Amino acid sequence: MRGPGGWWHRKSTPAKFETYTRWSFHFLAAVEVPSIGLPAFGALGAALGTLLLGLTAVHATVSQGLDWTRGRRPQPVRLLWTLAAVTAAAGLTALLVARSEPDSDRLASATGMVFGIVVVVGAGISALGMRGGRRIAALVAGYGLTSCVLAFALGVPWFAALITGGGVLVGGGFIAFTAFFSIWLLDAVYALDEARETRARLAVAEERLRFGRDLHDVMGRNLAVVALKSELAVQLARRGRPEAVEQMVEVQRIARETQREVRDVVRGYREADLGIELAGARGVLAAAGITCEVRGEPSGLPGQVQSALGWVVREATTNVLRHGNAGRCAVRLETREGRVVLTVENDGAGDVRGSGGSGLAGLRERLAEVGGTLEAGPADGDLFRLVAEVPLAVQEVPA
C-alpha cells in the first residue's frame, strides 16, 4: 500500500473519520483567511489587515480539542481563553476601525465582514474544547450578548447592535452544534469499532468455554469414578481380596473409555461444517455492515475437506472483523483438477496483514495435515486475498 494514498489506506475507519473531522475544522479556520484577507487588505491597509489575519490564525489551533475528547491531552483551558481573547481583540479592532471613518461604506463593509466571520467562527469552534450542551449554549449566548453590548457601547444603533448579537448567536450556534455533533459522531465511531473488537474476542472466548464445558463433563465424571474405584482397589488389595483385580480392570476400562470420549470431544471441536461456517460468516459480516457474497456449494465434498476449509472460513471471517476496514467480502468455492480451492477477498486492507500471523500459521498447519496449502497477502489495490487449496482425495500427512 505504498504511494500517495498509502497513508490514508493504512488508517483504520475511526482514524479516517477523525482525520476528516479534524481537517474540516482546519478548513473552516482557513476559509477565514481569503474571506477576511481580500476586504481587509483592500480597505484597512496592509498593516491592519495583516494584524487581523494573524489573529484569525489562532482559530485553527482549537482543533486540538479533539485530542482532549479522545483522552490524549488535558482539556485545553488556556487555549480556550486565548481564543476568546484573540476573538475579542479582532472583533473590537474591527469595530474601532469602522468607528474611525463612519461615513466610509467600503470600510464599514470590510470591518463588518471581519467582525462577523471572526466572532461567529470563534464562538462556534470553542465548542471543540467543551462538554455539555448547556455549557456550549451558555458560551455561544455569551458571545452573542457581548457582541451586542460592545457594538452598542461603541455607538452602533441599538437595532443594528441587536442584529449583530443575533447574527453571532445564530451563526456561532450553528457552528457549535456542528462541532458538538461531529465529536459525538466521532465517539460513536470509536465505540462501534471497539464493540466489533469485543464481539470477535467474545466469540473466541465463548468457543473456548464450550470446549471447556464439554471436556469437564467428560473428564469430571469419569475421573471421579476412577478415583473411587482405585481407592476401593487399594483397600481390597491391603486385605488380600481378589476383587481388587476386578476393580483395577474396571479402572482400565473407564480410562480407555475416557480417552475415546476425549478424542470425540476434540474431534468435534476441530471439525467444522463448511456449509454452516459459510452461512455463519455471511450473517456475522452482514451484522457488522460488511457485504458478503458467497459463490459455490460445499455439498458433496468429503467431510475432512469441509472440516479443513470450514476452519479457513472461520479464521478469515475473524480477520475481516478484527482487522482492516472492509466494506465488502467475497468468498468463492470451486473445484480445479482434483483440488478444492477456497478464495476469500476483502477490501479495506489498510493495515496489511502479513503471512506470519499466529492465526494463519495455525491454518497452514491444519491444512498441511490433509495435504493442503494456504496463501494470504495483499492483492490489487486495497484488497486482501486468502487462498486455501485442499485435495479432494484427502490423505493425512504423517507427523
BAKOLFI-104183 format. One record per residue (C-alpha): residue in three letters; y, x, z. Coordinates in steps of 0.5 Angstrom, whole numbers, plus 500, padded with zeros to 3 digits. Example, Ala and Ser with C-alpha at 12.3 -4.5 7.8 and 13.67 -1.06 7.14 Angstrom:
REM residues 2
ALA491525516/SER498527514/
//
This chain:
REM residues 399
MET500500500/ARG505506498/GLY511504494/PRO518501495/GLY515495498/GLY509498502/TRP514498509/TRP514490508/HIS507489507/ARG505493513/LYS508489517/SER505483521/THR507476520/PRO511476526/ALA514482525/LYS516480518/PHE520474521/GLU523478526/THR526483520/TYR528477516/THR532473522/ARG535480524/TRP538481518/SER540474517/PHE545475523/HIS547482520/PHE548479513/LEU553474517/ALA557479520/ALA557483513/VAL560477510/GLU566477514/VAL568484511/PRO569481504/SER571474507/ILE577478511/GLY578484507/LEU581481501/PRO586477504/ALA587482510/PHE589488506/GLY593484501/ALA597480506/LEU597484512/GLY597491509/ALA592497510/ALA593499517/LEU593492520/GLY587490515/THR583496517/LEU584494524/LEU582487523/LEU576490519/GLY574495524/LEU574489530/THR569485526/ALA564490525/VAL562489532/HIS559483531/ALA553486527/THR551489533/VAL550483537/SER543482533/GLN541487538/GLY540481543/LEU533479539/ASP531486543/TRP532482549/THR529476547/ARG522480546/GLY523484552/ARG524490549/ARG531491553/PRO535488558/GLN540483557/PRO546485553/VAL551483558/ARG556489557/LEU555488549/LEU557480550/TRP563482554/THR565487549/LEU564482543/ALA568477547/ALA574482548/VAL574484541/THR574477538/ALA579475542/ALA583481540/ALA582480533/GLY584472534/LEU590474538/THR592479533/ALA592474527/LEU596469531/LEU601474533/VAL602477525/ALA602469523/ARG608468528/SER612474526/GLU613471519/PRO612464520/ASP615462513/SER610466509/ASP605461506/ARG601467504/LEU601471511/ALA599464514/SER593463510/ALA591470511/THR591470518/GLY588463519/MET582465515/VAL582472519/PHE582468526/GLY577462523/ILE572467521/VAL572472527/VAL573467532/VAL567462529/VAL562468528/GLY564471535/ALA563464538/GLY556463535/ILE553469534/SER554470542/ALA548465543/LEU543471541/GLY544474548/MET544468552/ARG539463554/GLY539455556/GLY542450551/ARG547448557/ARG550456557/ILE551456550/ALA554450549/ALA559452555/LEU560458552/VAL562455545/ALA566450548/GLY570456552/TYR571459545/GLY574452542/LEU578451548/THR581458549/SER583458541/CYS586451542/VAL590453548/LEU592460545/ALA594457539/PHE599452542/ALA602457547/LEU604462541/GLY608456538/VAL603452534/PRO604445534/TRP599441538/PHE596437533/ALA594444529/ALA592447535/LEU587442537/ILE585442530/THR584450531/GLY580449537/GLY576443534/GLY574448528/VAL572453532/LEU568448537/VAL564445530/GLY563452527/GLY561456533/GLY557451535/PHE553450528/ILE552458528/ALA550458536/PHE545452534/THR542456528/ALA542462533/PHE538458538/PHE533455533/SER532462530/ILE530465537/TRP526459539/LEU522459532/LEU521467533/ASP518466539/ALA513461537/VAL511465531/TYR509471536/ALA506465541/LEU502463535/ASP500470533/GLU498471540/ALA494465540/ARG490467534/GLU488473537/THR486470543/ARG482465539/ALA478471536/ARG477474543/LEU474468546/ALA469466540/VAL466473541/ALA466472549/GLU463465548/GLU458468544/ARG456474549/LEU456468554/ARG451464550/PHE446470549/GLY447472557/ARG445465559/ASP439465554/LEU437472557/HIS438470564/ASP434463563/VAL428467560/MET428473565/GLY430470571/ARG425465572/ASN419470569/LEU421476574/ALA421471580/VAL414469578/VAL412477577/ALA416479584/LEU412473588/LYS405475584/SER406482585/GLU407481593/LEU401477593/ALA397482590/VAL399487595/GLN398483601/LEU391482598/ALA389489596/ARG391491603/ARG386486606/GLY381489600/ARG381482597/PRO378482590/GLU383476588/ALA388482588/VAL386484581/GLU386477578/GLN394477581/MET395483577/VAL392481571/GLU397475571/VAL403479572/GLN401483566/ARG400476562/ILE407474565/ALA410481563/ARG407480556/GLU410473555/THR417475558/GLN417481552/ARG415476547/GLU421471549/VAL426476550/ARG424478543/ASP425471541/VAL432470544/VAL434477541/ARG432475534/GLY435468535/TYR442472537/ARG441477531/GLU439472526/ALA445468522/ASP444462518/LEU448463511/GLY450456510/ILE452455517/GLU456461517/LEU460459510/ALA462452513/GLY464455519/ALA468460516/ARG472455512/GLY473451518/VAL476456522/LEU480459517/ALA483452515/ALA485451522/ALA488458522/GLY492456516/ILE489460511/THR486457505/CYS479459504/GLU475458497/VAL467459497/ARG463459491/GLY456460491/GLU450456494/PRO445460499/SER440455499/GLY433458496/LEU435465499/PRO430469503/GLY431468511/GLN432475512/VAL437476506/GLN441470509/SER441473516/ALA444479514/LEU449476510/GLY451471515/TRP453477519/VAL457479514/VAL461473513/ARG462472521/GLU465479521/ALA469478515/THR472472518/THR474475525/ASN477481521/VAL481476517/LEU483472523/ARG485478527/HIS488483522/GLY493482516/ASN497476515/ALA492473510/GLY494466507/ARG488466502/CYS481468503/ALA476467497/VAL468468498/ARG463469492/LEU456469493/GLU452471487/THR445474484/ARG445480480/GLU439484478/GLY435482484/ARG440483489/VAL445478492/VAL452480492/LEU457477497/THR464478496/VAL470477501/GLU477478499/ASN483476503/ASP491477501/GLY496480506/ALA492486508/GLY499489511/ASP495493516/VAL490496511/ARG483497515/GLY479503513/SER472503513/GLY470506519/GLY471501524/SER466499529/GLY465492526/LEU464495519/ALA460500522/GLY455495525/LEU455491519/ARG453497515/GLU447499520/ARG445492520/LEU445492512/ALA441498512/GLU435496516/VAL434491510/GLY436496504/GLY443493503/THR450496502/LEU457495504/GLU463497501/ALA470495504/GLY477497503/PRO484495500/ALA484492493/ASP489491488/GLY496489491/ASP495487498/LEU488485497/PHE482487502/ARG476486499/LEU469487502/VAL462487498/ALA455487501/GLU449487497/VAL442486499/PRO436486495/LEU432479494/ALA425482496/VAL427485503/GLN423491505/GLU425493512/VAL427500512/PRO423504517/ALA428507523/
//
